[in-house]
Amino acid sequence: MFSVSCTTRPPRPGEVDGRDYRFVSPLQFEELIEDGAFLEWAEVFGHHYGTLIAPIADALAAGRNVLMEIDVQGARSVRARFPDAVLIFVVPPSASNFLQQLEDRLRKRGSENETEIASRLAAARDEMGESSWFDHVVVNDVVERAAAEVAAIIDAQAGA
């Protein structure tokens, strides 16, 4: 199962509620926090993001694996709640090239100002230094190869 995070940010063009994110109001997000509904949540670049625990718990109870796309802070929260979780850090083939590509993507989508772009680049640079405490590090040099490596890690864990 692929986990779909909640966010308070507005959808970007082409994003679909329930597929890309669950788009909620800041008030709804605060209510979910108060209800203890999140496995992990954080404020990131002025918006809240979080993973609801109920779908994760349901999938795990049914014996299914759960794949989550989260940041380092979220991974720390997951590790605290689920010590046996397998954490995979996906890294670009070149950190310097990655930062340039990230900057180019941010500028192209045009939804961040200069200060926000600088903050995102700094956060990405900081997160790159956090891979050592993850269970696995996968280099995303060729998407198909990296995806196959992630699938092999998941398959190995399922057989363990």
Protein Blocks (a to p, Z undefined) as FASTA:
>chain_A
ZZddddfbdcdehiaghklpccddfklmmmmmmnopafbdcdeehiacdddfklmmmmmm
nopacdddddfklmmmmmmmmmmbccdddddfblklmmmmmmmmmmmnopacfklmmmmm
mmmmmmmmmmmmpmbdcddfblklmmmmmmmmmmmmmmZZ
